[in-house]
Amino acid sequence: MNENQNFERYGIKKPYKEMTFETFNVDSNLQVAFRICKEYANNFQYRPNFGSDAGNLFLIDRNPGSGKTHLACAIANEVSKKSIDSLLVYIPDFLANVTPELDSMDGILPDIKHALIRVPLLIIDDIGFDTPTKWQLEVLYKVIHSRAAYYKPMIVTSKRTPRELREKIDPLLITLIEDGASVVSIDASNPIFF
C-alpha cells in the first residue's frame, strides 16, 4: 500500500494485530471452525507471480460477534509470520466511500484497486451487508476477477450464505469467490463446513 495514501477511510486496512488464534475464545461449538482456519493458515503458501493454491475461504454466521473477522485476521496474522502481506477491506465502509469521482486519472481509486489486486491475501469483511450500486459492483468485479485470474486467495466473511449473496449482490461475482473455496459455518449451533 502506498504510504502516502490513507486507505482506511475506504475501509481498507491491515488486519487487526490483536486478533490471533491465541486470543480467539474457542468454546466447544467453535472447535471445528477454529481447526479449519488454523489448518488453512498453517498450510498457506504464496509464490509471487504464481499466486497460491490455498483457495478462498468463506466464513459465515448470521450473528455479529461470532468470530468471523477474528478468525480471518488470525489467519492473516499467522501467514504474516511467513512474510506474506494481507489487507482487510470492510465492505460497508468501502461501499459508503468509494465513488465514481475517485475513478479518474488523478483519483485514488486506481491505487485502491491496485492495492486490493496485488496483495497476496485479501480479507473481504462483511460482504452482503449493503447492496452495491452497478458502478460499485463493477469495481468489486474487477478486483475479484483479477485476483481469481492470478490465483490470489481471498477470505470472505458474511452473515449470508453464498446462495443468498448471489441473489443480493451478483451471481458471477460470488461464483468467482466461491469457486474452489471452503465454506465454513461459524454458527455455534452448526459449526460445519460444506
C-alpha positions in Angstrom: 0.0 0.0 0.0 1.3 3.4 -0.9 2.4 5.0 2.4 1.3 8.4 1.1 -2.3 7.2 0.7 -4.7 6.8 3.6 -7.0 4.0 2.5 -8.6 3.5 6.0 -11.4 5.9 5.0 -12.3 3.4 2.3 -12.5 0.5 4.7 -9.0 -0.8 3.7 -6.5 -1.5 6.5 -4.1 -4.1 7.8 -5.8 -7.0 9.6 -6.2 -6.3 13.3 -3.0 -7.5 15.0 -4.7 -8.4 18.3 -7.0 -10.9 16.6 -4.9 -14.1 16.7 -5.5 -17.8 17.2 -4.2 -17.4 20.7 -6.7 -14.7 21.6 -9.7 -16.4 20.0 -12.1 -17.8 22.5 -12.6 -21.4 21.3 -15.7 -22.8 23.0 -16.8 -26.3 22.3 -19.2 -25.1 19.5 -16.4 -23.4 17.6 -13.7 -26.0 17.6 -14.4 -27.3 14.1 -14.3 -23.8 12.5 -11.2 -22.9 14.6 -9.4 -26.1 13.4 -10.2 -25.5 9.7 -9.0 -21.9 9.9 -5.8 -22.9 11.7 -5.1 -25.6 9.1 -5.7 -23.1 6.3 -3.2 -20.7 7.9 -0.6 -23.4 8.6 -0.8 -24.8 5.0 -0.9 -21.4 3.3 1.8 -20.8 0.8 2.2 -18.0 -1.6 4.5 -17.7 -4.6 5.0 -14.3 -6.2 3.8 -14.3 -9.8 2.2 -17.8 -9.3 -0.3 -17.0 -6.6 -1.5 -19.7 -4.2 -3.2 -23.0 -4.2 -4.7 -22.2 -0.8 -8.1 -21.4 -2.4 -10.6 -19.0 -1.0 -12.3 -19.3 2.4 -15.9 -18.2 3.2 -16.7 -17.7 6.9 -20.4 -17.4 7.5 -22.5 -16.7 10.6 -25.7 -14.7 10.8 -24.7 -13.3 14.3 -22.5 -10.3 14.8 -19.6 -11.0 17.2 -19.4 -14.7 16.3 -15.7 -14.6 15.4 -15.7 -14.4 11.6 -13.5 -11.3 11.4 -11.3 -12.5 14.3 -10.6 -15.9 12.6 -9.9 -14.1 9.2 -7.5 -11.8 10.9 -5.9 -14.7 12.9 -5.2 -16.4 9.5 -3.7 -13.2 8.1 -1.6 -12.7 11.3 -0.4 -16.3 11.1 0.6 -16.1 7.4 2.4 -12.7 8.1 5.0 -14.8 10.0 5.8 -16.3 6.6 6.4 -12.7 5.3 3.1 -12.8 3.4 1.2 -9.5 3.3 -2.6 -9.1 3.6 -5.2 -6.4 3.6 -8.7 -6.2 5.1 -11.4 -4.4 3.2 -14.5 -3.7 5.3 -17.2 -3.7 2.6 -19.8 -1.4 4.3 -17.1 1.4 4.6 -15.8 0.6 1.1 -19.3 0.9 -0.5 -20.1 4.1 1.5 -16.9 5.9 0.5 -15.8 4.7 -2.9 -17.5 6.9 -5.5 -17.1 7.4 -9.3 -15.3 10.7 -8.7 -12.4 8.7 -7.3 -12.1 6.8 -10.6 -10.1 9.4 -12.6 -6.5 9.6 -13.7 -5.6 11.7 -10.6 -8.2 9.9 -8.4 -7.4 7.4 -5.6 -9.4 4.5 -7.0 -6.8 3.2 -9.4 -4.4 3.0 -6.4 -7.1 1.3 -4.2 -7.8 -1.3 -6.9 -4.1 -1.9 -7.5 -3.5 -2.5 -3.7 -6.5 -4.9 -3.4 -5.5 -6.8 -6.5 -1.8 -7.2 -5.8 -1.8 -8.0 -2.0 -1.1 -11.8 -1.6 -4.1 -12.3 0.8 -7.2 -10.2 0.8 -9.9 -10.3 3.5 -13.3 -9.1 2.3 -15.1 -8.4 5.5 -18.9 -8.3 5.9 -20.0 -8.7 2.3 -23.7 -8.7 1.8 -24.4 -6.0 4.4 -25.3 -3.5 1.7 -26.3 -3.9 -1.9 -23.7 -2.3 -4.2 -24.7 0.0 -7.0 -23.9 -1.1 -10.5 -20.8 1.0 -10.6 -19.6 -0.3 -7.2 -20.3 -3.9 -8.4 -18.1 -3.2 -11.5 -15.3 -2.1 -9.2 -15.6 -5.2 -7.0 -15.8 -7.4 -10.0 -12.6 -6.0 -11.5 -10.8 -6.6 -8.2 -12.2 -10.1 -7.6 -11.9 -11.2 -11.2 -8.2 -10.1 -11.3 -7.5 -11.9 -8.1 -9.2 -15.1 -9.3 -7.3 -14.9 -12.6 -3.9 -14.8 -10.7 -4.9 -17.4 -8.1 -4.7 -14.8 -5.3 -6.7 -16.1 -2.3 -9.5 -14.3 -0.5 -11.1 -14.8 2.9 -14.7 -13.6 2.8 -16.8 -13.0 5.9 -20.6 -12.7 5.7 -23.8 -13.0 7.5 -25.2 -14.6 4.3 -24.6 -17.9 2.5 -23.2 -17.9 -1.0 -26.6 -18.6 -2.4 -28.1 -15.6 -0.6 -25.2 -13.4 -1.8 -25.8 -14.5 -5.4 -29.4 -13.2 -5.1 -28.5 -10.0 -3.2 -25.3 -9.0 -5.0 -24.4 -10.8 -8.2 -24.2 -14.5 -9.2 -21.0 -14.1 -11.2 -19.1 -12.2 -8.6 -20.0 -14.7 -5.8 -19.2 -17.6 -8.1 -15.7 -16.2 -8.7 -15.1 -16.1 -4.9 -16.8 -19.4 -4.2 -15.0 -21.4 -6.9 -12.7 -23.7 -5.1 -13.5 -22.2 -1.8 -14.0 -23.8 1.6 -17.3 -22.6 3.1 -17.2 -22.6 6.9 -20.2 -22.0 9.1 -19.2 -20.4 12.3 -22.8 -20.8 13.6 -22.4 -22.0 17.2 -25.2 -24.5 16.7 -23.9 -25.9 13.4 -20.1 -25.3 13.1 -19.5 -27.4 9.9 -18.0 -26.7 6.6 -19.6 -27.6 3.2 
